[in-house]
Amino acid sequence: PADLHREAFAALAEELAGCTGRCIVSFVRMYKKCERNMRGLPLVLTPVSEQVALVAGLGDLASARNIVLQSCAQGGELGRRLQEAGIAPARCIDDALIADITGTAPATIGAKKDKNQRPECGCIESIDIGAYNSCPHHCLYCYANSHRISVTRNFAAHDPASPLLYGRIGSDDRIIDRKTGSSLRRQPLLF
């Protein structure tokens, strides 16, 4: 229920006040894995007007704690109405934030929009260092976990001394160095 979300968000925002400047929210997107994991649950589609009202209310709670609330990859009518309510689209991987953190001018970050993401996503290109089927929380709406058995096996194979998220490099594994360059544009030197 919306009241439960508001109450939980208010408590989280209070704890995070002074520790973060923004919070990014989204509504679940029903990928095939999500549909399979949630099969049999009595899901109710919430009207867009109620979604906007909830997020706008969360935005007020966040703003009272100097936190900016943004939305992640919400397109269509929902995205348009969230923007009208003052909830801007987010960039989870944000060139302006990276420039701010690194003390460089935003124009010096030369990364482009990540072409591997949904059209509504504003993130710049990046390399994901995570792994599917590795989180033991088993959230039914998670797109990254396929099967509990795989997750349990992978989580049990975690080795803190290994360079991998789970398991160890085996003799039949192939390691490929990915060629990447800096997205930082440097001004040419005159001398």
Summary of the structure (lengths in Angstrom):
residues: 191
radius of gyration: 20.2
end to end distance: 63.7
largest distance: 68.8
contacts: 434
relative contact order: 0.12
helix: 35%
strand: 8%
